[in-house]
């Protein structure tokens, strides 16, 4: 493989990981908000 191909693969992987991380963080935040709302509704 040429250096340029490897660089491109690494960049693509970084972008994908970054997007996956952002999705994961948003999912956790949504779950937390949902949990807080349910807890407050029960009180």
Beta strands, then each sheet from edge to edge (+ up, - down):
end
